[in-house]
Amino acid sequence: MTSWVSTACRLSFGPFEADLRSGELRKQGERVRLQAQPFQLLVMLLERPGELVTREEICQKLWSGDTFVDFDQSLGTAINKIREVLGDSASEPRFVETLPRRGYRFIVPVTTVADPAEEVSPPPSPDLEPDEDEKDHQKASSRRLIWAGASVVLIVSVLAAWYFLRPHPVRSIAVLPLENLSAEPNQQFFADGVTDELTTNLAQIASLRVISHTSAVACWGKHKSAREIARCLGVDVLVEGSVVRSGDRVRINTQLIHAASDRHLWAHTYDLQLSDVLTVQGELARAIAASISHTLTPQEQARLSHPHPMSPEVALLYFKGSYLLSRTDARQALDLFKQATDLDPGSAESWAGLADALHTMGVQGDDDAVDPAKEAARKALEIDPSQAQALMALGAISFGYDWNPAQSEDYFRQAIASRPNYAMAHALFAVTLAHRGRSEEAIREIKLAAILDPVSVPINSFAWHVYFCARRYDDALRVIMAANELDPTFRAVYGRLAHSWDQRGEYQKAIDTRVRGRIVGGESPEKANRDVAGLRAALASGGPRGMWQYELDKIPADERYSTGPASLYMRLGNREEALNALEKGYQRREHYLIMWIISPEFDALHSEPRFQKILHDLGLS
């Protein structure tokens, strides 16, 4: 059947308008997000208002004969997406009516919207009737005026069009979470994995600023406009779309949106085998770069050409592991990455994920995980010497465990060269520089990390270290308070925040902050407050010195870390015991020594040869 609106460019119904050229749906002029396939289904319904559009017609047009998806579930998902953006329901339809087992009918009038044609008004009639010669003269003059006026209008129109429609340079981009349109809701990990992998691939393009996946998720919202999301992230364009997986087959729909104009720039659909997902991510990143006129260097072209496809089993394990690791569940992620490397020892990505998971466990206190983390990272680099995640893990381990800041700096530089938009690599590099006394470079790196990941608790936490090392205490307090506001459940923030209050002499605030941290960590409010009751009493009766002595007396003999006692000794004026504690920490190779030896209470020890030796042996002098 030939549609009565087959030549229309825009279709209007209620407060909505569908632009058939750009594939966009708008509500009262504001674009609303609707994925490509649900939009195509909506257009089918709009083209035949009041008529039954059968399931067979929909299947034939939107799902090819060799379709790999479950048609019933996919059709139901697409209809639900349409109803969601229209504010419709199946039980009380206002737009889309379901005809059980037959199809669907659009029950609202639809009108075509024509682009307004330009009109030229005739010149006004003269008041006096001229003679023939004058008429001829006036006609000639009128023609010249009309042509001159038309030329001016044309020139102005062309200039205006050039100004408003010219391609503005795109310098920044964010990949919004690709929606899971698979029949099974438990495939969310896969959609998130594809999103993260696309972000990672784009992050390798040096000429483009790519916002991290964590911040894109934090700013994203189904009911936010493109402008709102872009403003939150500070980007020019957004990538959005969907992922459908059925068995070993995958369909990825993507589209590129210019945030300021809410204009559709580019779209593409990939149908592929699960084993080719990582390969296609590189191809997709190259296509996006080309669509916004970014020329890739030969090195970037090579990095985005993935040479090692994964089997479906390995791909699923890798995506599940990455999904869990991003949610700080390192132990479960570790098991999945191990399975992936057992199945495919040639997968650099899986080895790098394993290294990252093991390093995370080391940071959480499992010292036995550190050496296996280094081994996994090195295996990843044997396969792919530019594997940024593995390089970052080695950089962090070289600094925090091997006490080799110079080597750490080299690893971080390599990671950033491979993936210029790697926010976490910039942040950890900043911490390394800060502890080596290179504050200006460190602040520059941490600011770049914050631009790439503007809504990140870990980045703000690392920024605290950078500013604290630089003795910019107000800035340190500002960023750690921002981290606490972003996620009040992130326990590690409370120790740093308490340290800032303590350094400022606001001891009651420091104690209150410690209590909140213990409650967030799982203690009951009663127990957390009971445990610090003695500390509050010591502060009330003996002031800060009384509190410090009380804390020192409560430290057990088998305390794991020496920097805490050393700090208290310095506050109480006992330099000798402070140095003894720090030397003990060095001999035991305590993980946190290199992080906390830069605390301001130790500044008075810089003239001590024993302290200088510790700094030298840590690679900090």
N, C-alpha and C positions, 0 to 999 in steps of 0.2 A: 504494500500500500504506500502510495506517495503521500508524505506528510504535508498538511496544509501550511506548515510553517517551515518547510524544508529550506527555504531561501532566507529565513530570518537570521539575524545575528544575535538578537537578544530576545528572551522570552520573560514576560512579567506575570507574576501571580501574587496576589496579596501584597505583603511588604517586600517580597523577594524578586530578584531578577537574575536570570541565568544568562551568562555571556558565553555563547557557543564558540566564539573564536578563541577566547583565552582559557576556556574551561573553568570559569570562576562563578561562584554563587555569591550574591550580595544581598544583604538585608538593610533596607533604607540607606543604601550607598556604601555600607561597610561590608568588606569581604568576610564571609564565614568559611571556615575550613571544611572542605568535603573532598575526600580522596577521589582519584580519577575514575575508578570503576563505579562507585555509587553515583558520581556525577553523571556518567554516561547512562546509567539506568534511569536517573531522574529525567534526563533529556528525552529518553524514549517515552516516558509517561507524559511529559509536557507536550510532546509533539502530537499526542492523541488524547486530549482532555475529554473526559466523559466516556472513553472507550476502554474496553477490556484489552490489556496487553498481556498476552498469554505467557506462561512460564516457558513454553517451547520457543516463542519468539525471542524472549530474553536470553535464553541459553544459546540460541543460534547466533545472536548478534554479539553478545558480550563474553561468552565462553566458547572457545574454539572447539572443534570436534575432538582434538586430542587433549582436551583440558585434563589437568591432573588433580583438580580440587574436587571436594565433595560439593556438588552443585547446590543441593538443598540447603546445606549449612551456609555456604558462601552467599547464596541469594538472600537468605534470611539476615545474614550479617550486613549486607549492603542495604537492604530495606531499613534495618534498624538504624544504620548510620544516617540515612536520609531523614527518617523520622526524628532522630535526635537533633539535627541542625534546624529542622522546621518546627520543632516543638510539637510534634504530632504524636499520636498514640494509635495502636492497633484497635483498642477497644472502643475508642471514641474518635474516629478519624476525622481530621479537618482538611487533610490534603490527599493522603494516599489510602485508598480503601483496599482491603484484602478480599479477594474472591476465592474462598478455600479450594485448594487443589486445581485452580484454574489460572489465576494470575492476579494482576493488580489494576486498579483504575484510579486516575487522577481526577478528583471530584471538585476542583476549583477552576473557575474560568481562567484561561491563559490568553494573554494578548502579546502581539509582536511589538517590538520597540524599534522604530526606524531612526537612523541617524539624521538629525536635522540638516536639511539642505541649505546652502548659503543662498541668500536672496539679495539682489541688487535693486535698490529703489530708483525709480526714474527721476530725472531732474525736475524741479518745480516748473510749472507753466509760467511764461512771462505775462506781465500785466498789460503790456501794450502790444498791439499787432504790428510787427515790423514790415518794411517793404521787402520786395523780393531779394534785392542785393544784400540787405541787412540779414534776411533770413539765411541766405547762403553763407554769409560771414559767420552768423551765429552757429549754424550747423557745423561749420568747420571748427570753430572755437570749442563748441560743445564736444565734438569728437575728440579734440586734443585734450580737453579737460577730463573727459571720461577715461581716455587711455592713460593719462597721467595719474588720475586718481586710482584707476585699477592697478597701475604699476606700483604705486605707493602701498596700496592695500596688499598686493601680492608680496612685495618685499618685506613689509611688516609681518605678514602671516608666516613667510618662510623663516624669518629671523626668530619669531616667537616659537614656531615649531622646532626649529633647531635648538633653541634654548631649553625648552621643556622636554623635548624628546631625545636630545642627544644622549649618547651612552655615557653616563657618569661613571668614573672609575670605581670599581668595587674593590674595597680594601679589606673587608672583614665579612665573615660568614659564620653561621651556626647551624648545626644539624639538629633539628628538633626530634624528639623521640618518634621513631617510625611506629605507626600503630600496628598492633597485632590483629590481623584479620583472619588468622587461622581458625579453624573450627574449634580447636582445643585452647581454652584460656591459659593452660599451663605452658603454652609456647611463648609467653611473654619474655622469658630469658633469651629466646632466639631473636625476637625483634629488637631487644635491647642490645644484643651482641652485634647484630648487623649495623645498628645505629652507631655503636661505639667504634666498630671497625671502619666505617665510612669516615667518622670524625678523625680517627687515627691516620687514615690515608691522606685526607685533606691537610692534616697538620704537618705533613712533610713538605708542603709547598711554602717556600720562604717568603714569596711575595704576597702571601695572603695571611691575614690574621684569622685564626680559627679558634673559636671559643670551645672550651672543654665540654665533654659530655655531662659532667656533674652540674655545671652551671646552666647548661641548656635545659636539663631536666628541672632544675630548681625554678627557672623563670617561665617554663612552659606551662600552659593551662588551656584546656579545651575551649574555654569561653573567652580567652584573651585574643585580641586582634594581633595581626602581624606587627603593627606599629608598637603595641604595648610590649610584646616580647622582645622586639629588636631594641627598644629603648632600654629595657632591663639589661640586655646583654651588650649593648653598644655596638651593633653590627649593621651592615648595609643590606645583606640578603639572608634569607632563611631557606634551608632545605627541609621539606616535609614530605611525608608519604606513608607508605604502608608495606607490610610484609605478610605474605601468605605462604605457609608451609604445609605440604601434604606428603607424608612419607619422605622420599628422597628428592622431591621436586619443590622448587621455591619460585615465587614471583615477587619481585621488588618493584614497587611503583614509587617514583620520586618526582618532585617538582620543585622548581626554584622560584622564590617569591622575592620581589624587590620591596623591602619593608616600607620605605617612605611613601611610595605610590600604591602599595598593596597590589602591584602588577605582577602577573604571571609571566616569567621570563623563559622557562624551559621545562620540559617534562619528558620522562622516558620510562618505559617498562621493560624489565628484564625477566625472562623466563629461563630458568637454568636448573642444572643438577645441584644438589646440596654440596657435592664435592668441589664445585666451582665458585662457591660463595666468596671466598677471599680473593680469587682472581678477578671476579666481576667488581669487587669493591675498588680495586685499583683502576679498572676501566671506567667505573662511574666517577671516581675522583678526577680522572683526566678529562672526562666529558664535561663535568661541572666547571673545571678550570677553563676549558675552551669556550664554554658558553658565556663566561664573564670576562673573556679576553685576557686571561692570564697565561703567559707563555712559560712552559716548564723548561727547566734546565735539563741537559742530558742525564745528570745524576738523578734528578727527580723523576724523569721518565723511567729510568732503570728501576728505581725503588718501587714505583707504582706498577711495575710489571711483575706480578707475583709468579715465581717459577715453580712453586711446589704446591700443587693442589692437595687438599685434604680429603680423605675418605669421609663418607657421611658420618660414620661412627666417631671419628676423630674430631670432625667439625662440631658435632653436638657436644662432645665432652669439653672442647675448647671454649665454646660459647657459654656453657653452663658454668665452667670454672671462672671465666672472666666476670660473669654476672654475679657470682657469689663473692668474688674478691672485691668487686666494686662496692659491695655491701659489708665489707670488713669481716666476712666469714672465711678467713684464710685457711682454716683447717679443712673444711669441706672442699674448698677450692683446690687445696693441695692434692686431695685424693683424686679429683677429676683430672687434674693436669698430669698426675702420675700415670693414670690409665691411658691418657692421650699419648704420652711419650713412650709407653710400653707398646702401644699399637703402631705408632709411627715415630721411630727414633729420629727421622729426618725432618720433623716439624720444628722449625726455629721458634715459631709463635708459642707452641706448647711448652718448650723448654724455658722460654722467657717468662711465661705465666707461672710456671713452677718456681722459678727463681724469685719472682715477685712475692708469691704466696709464702715461701720459706723466709724471705727477708722480713715480711710483715710479722710472721710468728716470732722472729728474733727480736724485733722491736717490742713485741708484746711480752718479752721475758724468756723466751725459749732459746737459750744460747746454743743448744745443740742443733738448731736449724740453720745456723749461719754458714758453716762449711758446706753443707749440701746446697745452700742457696748459691754460693760462689761456683760450685761445680756445675749446677744447672745453667747458670748464666754463661759460663764459658762454653758449654756445649751448644747453647743457642748461637753464640758468636762464631763458633767453628762452622756452623751452617750458613749464617748470615752475619758477616762482620759489622753490618750497620744496624743490627736489631736494637732499637732505642730503649725498649723496656729492659732488656738484659744489661745494656750499658748503664742505665740509671741504677739498677739494683747493685751493680758492682761499684758504682760511685758512692752510693750510700754506705755499703759495707766497708769500702776502703777508708771512709772517714770515721764512721762510728765504731767499727770493730778492729780494723787493722791499724788505725791511727796513722794513716798515710794520706794527709790532706792533699799533697801534691798529686798523687796518683788519682785521688778522688776527683780533683779538678779536671784532670785529663779525661776521665771517663764521662763526666758531665758535659764537657765541651763536645765530645764525640756524639753523645746522645742528642744534644741540641742541634748539632750540625745535621744529623740524620732526620730529626723531627723538630724543626724550628719552633713549632707551636706547642711543644710539650711542657705544659704548665708546671707539673710536678718536678721535672728535671730542672727547670729554671729556679724553682723554689729551693730545692735541696742544694743546688749550686750556690744560691745566695747564702744559705746557712754556712756552707764551707768557707766562702769568701769572708763572711762576717767574723767567723772564729779565727781567721788568719789575719784579722785587723784591717781588711780592705773594705771599709764600710761603704764608701761611695759606689764601688762596683756592686757590692751586695745589695744595696738599696735599689740600684737600677734593675738588677735581676728580679728582686722580689716584687717590684712595681710591675714589671712585665708579666710575671706570673699571675698577679692579681688582675691584670687586664685580660689575660687569656682564660682565667677561671675566676670571674668576679664574685661568685656566690659560693665560695669554698671555705669550709671550716679549717681543713688542714693548711691551706695556703695562708690564711690569717694567723694560724698558730705558728707557722714557720716565720711569718713576718714579725711576730713578737720576738723571736730569737734574734732576728736581724737588727731590729731597733734596740733591743736590750744590749746587744754587743756594742752598738754604736753609742750607748748611753743616752739615747733619745727616749727617755722613759715615758713622756706623755704620748708619743706615737705608739710605743709598745702597749700602753694601757688601752689606747683607742682601738687598735686592731684586735686585741684579745677580747675586748668587750663586744666588738662587732662579731667575732667568732661565736661568742656565747649567745648573742641574740639570734644568729643564724640557726644554731642548733643547741638548745639548752641541755640536750641529752648527751652531748659529746664530752665524756668525762675528763679527757686529758686537758681540756681548756681550763678547768678549775684550778689545777695546780699552778699554771702559769699566771692566771688572774690573781690568785692568792699571793704569789710571789711579787706581783706588781704592787698590790696594796701594802704588803709587808715592806717593800723597798721605800714606799712613800710615807711610812710611819703610821699607816691607818690599820692598826693591828686588829681592831674589832672586825673591820670589814674582811681582813684576811682570814680570821677564824670563821666568820660566817660563810665565806666562800668555800673553805675546806669542808664545812658541814654539808653544804649543798652538793659538793662533789661526791661525798660519801653516800649521800642519799641517792644521787643519780647512779652510783655504782651498785646500788642494791641494798644498802643498809636501811634499817627503819629510822625515821626521824628521831625516835626516842633514844636508840643506841648511838646514833651519830652525835646527838647533843650531849648524851651522858659521857661519851669518850672525851669530849673537849671541855667538860665542866671544870676539870682541874686546871686546864690551860687558861680558861677565863678567870678562874679564881687567882691564879698566879699573876696574871696581868693586872688584876684589880688590886692585889696586895703589894706586889713588888715591882710594878711597872714592866717595861720591856725586858730589863735584865732578869727580873724574876721569872718572866715567861720563858726566856731563852734557857735559863738554868733548869727550869722544870722540864722543858723539851729534851735537854741533854740528858738529864737524869732518867728519863723514860725510854731512851734508846736502848734496845737489847744488845747484849754483848756480841751476838751473832748477826748484827745488822749487815745487810747485803751490800749497801753502798756507803761510801765514806764521805761523799761530798756534803751530806746533811750535817753530820757531826762537825766536819771541818768548818762549815759556815757558822755554826753556833759557837765554836771555839773562837773564831775571829770576832764575832759580835761581843763576846765576853772578854776580849783582849788577850787571849791566850794563843799567841802566834806559834809557839813551839808545838803545842798539841794539834793545831790546825795543820801545820806542815807534816807532822807524823801521820795524820789521818789521810792527807792527800797522797803521801808516799805509799801508804798501805793500799789505797785505791789503785795506784799505778801498778804496784806489784801484783795485785789480784786481777789486773786488766779489767777493771769495772767499766761496763759499757757506757755509763752516764758521765764518767769523769770528763771526757773531752767536751761534752755539751755544757757542763755546769762550772767548769774551772774558770770560765770567763765572767762569773758573777761579780758584781761590784764589791762585795765584802772581801774579795781576794785581791783587790787592786793594791792594797797596802803591802802585799807580799812581793811585788814585782822587783824590789831591790834585793830580795833574798836569793842567793845562789841556788839553794835547794829548789826553790819554786821555779827559777829560770831553767833548771835542768829538767824538771817535769814538763814545762812548756816545750822545751827543745825536743825531748823524747816523744812528745805527742805530735810534733811537726807543726807547732803553733808559734814558733819564734824564728 
